[in-house]
Amino acid sequence: MKQYINPRFVYHGEGALDALKGLKGKKAVICIGGGSIKRHGHLDTIEANLAEAGFETRLIEGIESNPSVETVLAGAKVMQEFGPDWIVAVGGGSPIDAAKAMWVKYEYPDITFEQMCTPFGLPEMRTKAKFCAITTTSGTGTEVTAFAVITDVHKGIKYPMADFEITPDVAIVDPALVAALPQKLVAFTGMDALTHAIEAYVSTARSCYTDAMALHAIKMIQGNLLESYKGDPTARAAMHDAQCLAGMAFSSGLLGIVHSMAHKTGAVYDGGHIIHGCANAMYLPKVIKYNAGNAVAADRYAEIADAINLGGITRAEKVDALIQFCLAFNHEMNIPNCISEYGEGGRKVEAGQGIVTQAEFEDKLSSVAANALLDACTASNPRPIDQGLMERLLNAVYFDEEVLF
């Protein structure tokens, strides 16, 4: 038996923030990251809408990229003192992920972080509060998913939380919140969304329900990502919906080793500065080639190629066409193709001139591979992988080598 779970309510399109006026409760904690939410006036709108609904609010701000265990514990303490019945998380993946983890610690103060990170092992939530997620980027899909990623900076490990109990009750997908996204963020989050959809479509946990969401998301990304990158507002709004559909696909259909590798390399190399969406963009073509060594996965990749009219006659030609499709996005949006080209902030540089030196890469290769194998996403990858193969694959994504194994 499989299950397909989404938030109870998804409000999308122009004016979706008005849905906050319909929430029922007395106290709401608002969790945000940086100052862009304030600068563009969105926080004022959110607070005004909640005030109209009768809420007293408390703000938790400054949630960093790759939110830490310490940030989660500090936010949970604020919640325990304030006693909210709604948690409203606003931002990209980091603030929403952090708020999900804070929510768990608020509901169950004595739960350990290790228990929180046991896949699908959380106790029943909503004993104290419900959760509303408002996404301000077009890629993570976390506003509709059962997942969160928290970083232990001391151990250099990213822990993906996975449990349907932390699927938000309400998701708000308002295009006004992404109208002013920086171009680089559009690129990285867009490729994150594409990776979500492709991995969900070939995952061993896929279903006809997740297939429908994944394929349509891929079609929308094909038609809108580059125009969104160039600043077209209609395409930008379409990408906001596309990434949400991709989120619905992978929340129930799960992911694969692109994300396993991104979680673990992003946590340790150069102090954890490999941006998640950029990592996915670099690794996706290599993983498609690796996974195509499994006949069922190769058939699924070929189905994607057919669905978006990439051409090719044989299955191998269709898989290669899909790989080139992904690489073309990287080229058009100036995304590195491999770790050795990864410059500061995801800037593409000459191979060998990136911020992760060959010495650092090789020194940490064995432990990164071992941690990637243990990542929750590895279990649903369509082709099995072991320590040796993972190290070879990581080498391929560092040096941009062809995957022939």
C-alpha positions in Angstrom: 0.0 0.0 0.0 1.2 3.5 -0.8 -0.1 6.9 0.3 -0.3 10.3 -1.3 -0.4 13.3 1.1 -0.7 17.0 0.5 -1.5 20.0 2.7 -5.2 20.3 3.4 -5.3 23.7 1.7 -3.0 25.1 -1.1 -3.8 28.7 -2.0 -2.1 29.9 -5.1 -2.1 32.7 -7.6 -2.4 36.4 -7.3 -3.6 37.5 -3.9 -3.1 34.2 -2.2 -1.7 35.9 0.9 -5.2 37.0 1.6 -5.9 33.4 2.8 -4.2 34.3 6.1 -7.3 36.3 6.9 -9.2 33.1 7.2 -7.0 31.3 9.7 -8.6 30.6 13.1 -6.6 31.1 16.3 -5.2 33.5 18.8 -1.4 33.5 18.6 0.9 33.0 15.6 4.7 32.8 15.4 6.1 34.1 12.1 9.4 32.6 11.1 11.5 34.4 8.5 15.1 34.5 7.2 16.7 37.7 5.9 15.5 41.2 5.4 14.1 40.8 1.9 10.7 39.9 3.3 10.7 43.2 5.1 12.2 45.3 2.3 9.5 44.3 -0.2 6.7 44.9 2.3 5.6 41.2 2.4 6.0 40.9 6.2 3.8 44.0 6.7 1.1 42.3 4.5 1.4 39.0 6.4 1.2 40.7 9.8 -1.7 42.9 8.7 -3.6 39.8 7.4 -3.0 37.9 10.6 -4.1 40.9 12.7 -7.3 41.1 10.7 -7.9 37.5 11.6 -7.5 38.4 15.3 -4.0 37.0 15.9 -1.3 38.3 18.3 2.0 37.6 16.6 5.6 37.0 17.5 8.5 37.2 15.0 11.4 34.8 14.8 13.9 36.2 12.3 17.4 35.8 11.0 17.1 32.1 10.2 20.2 31.4 8.2 20.8 29.4 5.0 21.4 25.7 6.0 19.6 26.2 9.4 21.5 24.8 12.3 20.5 22.7 15.3 21.1 25.8 17.5 18.7 27.9 15.5 16.0 25.3 15.8 16.4 25.0 19.5 16.4 28.8 20.0 13.2 29.1 17.9 11.5 26.3 19.8 12.2 28.1 23.1 10.5 31.2 21.8 7.5 29.1 20.8 7.4 27.4 24.2 7.3 30.8 25.9 4.8 32.4 23.5 2.4 29.4 23.1 1.2 29.9 19.4 -1.6 27.9 17.9 -0.3 28.6 14.4 3.3 28.6 13.1 3.6 30.7 9.9 6.9 30.0 8.1 7.9 32.4 5.3 10.8 32.1 3.0 12.7 29.6 0.9 13.6 26.2 2.0 15.7 27.3 5.0 13.2 29.3 7.1 10.4 26.8 6.4 12.6 23.8 7.1 13.8 25.4 10.4 10.3 26.2 11.4 9.2 22.6 10.8 11.9 21.4 13.2 11.0 24.1 15.7 7.4 23.0 15.5 8.4 19.4 16.5 10.5 20.7 19.4 7.6 23.0 20.5 5.1 20.1 20.5 7.6 17.6 22.1 10.3 19.5 24.1 12.0 16.3 25.3 12.3 14.7 21.9 16.0 14.4 20.9 17.3 15.6 17.6 18.3 12.0 16.7 14.7 10.9 17.2 13.5 13.8 15.1 15.6 12.6 12.2 14.4 9.0 12.3 12.6 8.7 9.0 8.8 8.6 9.5 9.2 8.1 13.2 7.7 11.3 14.6 4.9 11.3 17.1 1.5 12.8 16.2 1.7 16.5 15.6 -0.8 19.3 16.0 -1.2 18.9 19.7 -0.4 22.5 20.2 -0.2 24.3 16.8 -0.9 24.0 13.1 1.5 25.0 10.4 1.2 27.4 7.4 4.1 27.7 4.9 4.5 30.6 2.6 7.1 30.1 -0.1 9.3 33.0 -1.4 11.4 31.0 -3.8 10.4 28.8 -6.7 12.3 25.5 -6.1 12.3 23.9 -2.7 8.7 22.7 -2.6 9.0 22.6 1.1 5.7 24.4 1.6 3.9 21.1 0.5 6.4 18.4 1.6 6.9 16.1 4.5 10.6 17.0 4.7 13.1 19.4 6.2 16.9 19.6 6.2 18.8 20.8 9.3 22.5 21.2 9.5 24.8 20.0 12.4 27.6 22.5 11.8 29.8 20.7 14.4 29.6 17.3 12.7 29.4 18.7 9.1 26.3 16.7 8.3 22.9 17.7 6.9 20.0 15.7 8.5 16.9 15.4 6.3 13.8 15.1 8.5 11.2 12.9 6.8 7.7 12.4 8.2 4.2 13.1 6.9 3.4 14.6 10.3 5.3 17.8 9.3 3.4 18.3 6.0 2.0 21.8 6.4 -1.7 22.3 7.0 -1.8 25.3 4.7 0.5 26.3 1.8 0.5 29.7 0.2 2.0 30.1 -3.3 1.6 33.8 -4.2 3.6 35.0 -7.3 4.0 38.4 -5.7 6.6 36.9 -3.4 8.9 35.9 -6.2 8.6 38.8 -8.5 11.8 40.4 -7.4 13.9 37.2 -7.0 17.6 37.6 -8.0 18.5 35.9 -11.3 20.9 33.5 -9.7 18.3 32.4 -7.2 15.8 31.8 -10.0 18.4 29.6 -11.7 19.3 27.5 -8.7 15.8 27.0 -7.3 14.5 26.2 -10.8 17.0 23.4 -11.2 16.1 22.2 -7.7 12.5 22.0 -8.9 13.5 20.1 -12.0 15.5 17.7 -10.0 12.6 17.1 -7.6 10.3 16.2 -10.5 12.8 14.0 -12.4 13.9 12.1 -9.3 10.3 11.6 -8.2 9.4 10.2 -11.6 12.0 7.5 -11.4 11.9 6.8 -7.6 11.0 3.4 -6.4 8.3 5.0 -4.3 6.6 6.6 -7.2 2.9 6.1 -8.0 0.4 7.2 -10.7 -0.5 10.2 -8.5 3.1 11.4 -8.2 3.8 10.7 -11.8 1.1 13.1 -12.9 2.5 15.9 -10.7 6.1 15.2 -11.7 5.5 15.1 -15.5 3.4 18.2 -15.6 5.9 20.0 -13.4 8.7 19.1 -15.9 6.6 20.4 -18.8 6.0 23.7 -17.0 9.7 24.0 -16.2 10.6 23.3 -19.7 8.3 26.1 -21.0 9.0 28.7 -18.3 12.4 28.4 -16.5 14.5 30.3 -19.0 11.9 33.0 -19.5 11.6 33.3 -15.7 15.4 33.6 -15.5 15.2 36.5 -18.0 12.6 38.2 -15.8 9.3 37.5 -17.6 6.6 37.9 -14.9 4.2 35.4 -16.4 6.9 32.8 -16.6 8.0 33.7 -13.1 4.4 33.0 -11.8 4.2 29.7 -13.7 7.5 28.5 -12.2 6.1 29.2 -8.8 3.3 26.8 -9.4 5.6 24.3 -11.2 7.9 24.0 -8.3 4.9 23.4 -6.0 3.7 20.6 -8.2 7.2 19.1 -8.1 7.1 19.4 -4.3 3.8 17.5 -4.2 5.4 14.8 -6.4 8.4 14.2 -4.3 6.8 14.6 -0.9 4.9 11.3 -1.5 7.1 9.9 -4.4 10.4 10.6 -2.7 13.8 11.4 -4.2 17.1 9.7 -5.1 20.9 10.1 -4.9 21.1 13.5 -6.5 19.7 14.8 -3.3 21.8 12.3 -1.1 24.9 13.7 -2.7 23.8 17.3 -2.5 22.9 17.0 1.2 26.3 15.6 2.1 28.6 17.6 -0.2 26.8 20.8 0.7 27.4 20.2 4.4 31.2 19.7 4.4 33.0 21.1 1.3 34.4 24.6 1.8 32.6 25.0 5.1 29.2 24.0 3.7 29.0 26.6 0.9 27.8 24.5 -2.0 24.4 25.9 -2.6 21.8 23.1 -2.7 20.0 24.0 -6.0 23.4 24.5 -7.7 24.6 21.1 -6.4 21.5 19.4 -7.8 22.0 21.1 -11.2 25.6 19.8 -11.3 24.9 16.3 -10.2 21.6 15.6 -12.0 23.1 14.8 -15.5 25.7 12.4 -13.9 23.0 10.6 -11.8 20.7 10.2 -14.8 23.5 8.5 -16.7 24.3 6.3 -13.7 20.7 5.3 -13.0 20.1 4.6 -16.7 22.2 1.5 -16.0 18.9 0.1 -14.5 16.5 -0.8 -17.3 13.4 0.4 -15.5 14.9 3.7 -14.7 16.1 4.1 -18.3 12.6 3.5 -19.5 11.3 6.2 -17.1 13.9 8.7 -18.3 12.9 7.9 -21.9 9.2 8.5 -21.0 10.2 12.0 -19.7 12.1 12.7 -22.9 9.0 11.7 -25.0 6.7 13.7 -22.8 8.6 16.9 -23.5 9.4 16.1 -27.1 13.2 15.9 -26.8 13.5 13.4 -29.7 15.5 10.3 -30.1 14.6 6.8 -31.4 16.2 4.4 -29.1 16.0 4.4 -25.3 19.7 5.3 -25.0 19.1 8.3 -27.4 16.2 9.5 -25.3 18.2 9.2 -22.1 21.0 11.2 -23.6 18.6 13.8 -24.9 17.3 14.3 -21.3 20.8 14.7 -20.1 21.5 17.3 -22.7 18.3 19.0 -21.8 19.5 19.4 -18.2 23.0 20.5 -19.3 21.5 23.1 -21.6 19.7 24.8 -18.7 23.1 24.9 -16.9 24.7 26.5 -19.9 22.0 29.0 -20.4 21.9 30.1 -16.8 25.7 30.0 -16.3 25.6 27.1 -13.7 28.8 25.1 -13.2 28.7 21.5 -14.6 31.0 20.1 -11.9 32.4 20.8 -8.4 35.8 21.9 -9.7 34.0 24.7 -11.6 32.0 25.9 -8.5 33.1 29.4 -7.6 31.9 31.6 -4.7 28.1 31.8 -4.5 27.7 29.2 -7.3 29.6 31.3 -9.9 31.0 29.3 -12.7 34.8 29.4 -13.0 37.5 27.5 -14.9 37.8 23.9 -14.0 40.2 23.5 -11.1 39.7 27.0 -9.9 36.7 26.4 -7.8 36.4 26.9 -4.0 36.6 23.2 -3.3 40.2 22.2 -4.0 41.1 18.7 -5.2 43.0 18.1 -2.0 39.9 18.9 0.1 37.7 16.8 -2.1 39.9 13.8 -2.0 40.5 14.1 1.7 36.7 14.0 2.5 35.6 11.7 -0.4 35.3 8.5 1.6 33.3 10.0 4.5 31.1 12.0 2.1 30.3 8.9 0.1 29.5 6.9 3.3 27.2 9.7 4.6 25.4 9.9 1.2 24.7 6.2 1.3 23.1 6.7 4.7 20.9 9.6 3.5 17.2 9.0 3.5 16.9 9.7 -0.2 19.3 6.9 -1.2 16.7 4.2 -0.3 14.3 5.3 -3.1 16.9 5.6 -5.8 16.1 3.3 -8.7 19.6 1.8 -9.1 21.4 0.4 -6.0 24.7 2.0 -5.1 27.5 1.0 -2.7 30.5 2.8 -1.2 32.8 2.2 -4.2 30.3 3.3 -6.8 29.3 6.3 -4.8 33.0 7.4 -4.6 33.3 6.9 -8.4 30.1 8.9 -9.0 31.4 11.7 -6.7 34.6 11.8 -8.6 32.7 12.1 -11.8 30.8 15.1 -10.5 34.0 16.7 -9.2 36.1 16.3 -12.4 33.2 16.3 -14.9 34.0 12.8 -16.1 31.7 10.6 -18.1 29.8 8.0 -16.2 30.6 4.6 -17.7 29.8 2.3 -14.8 
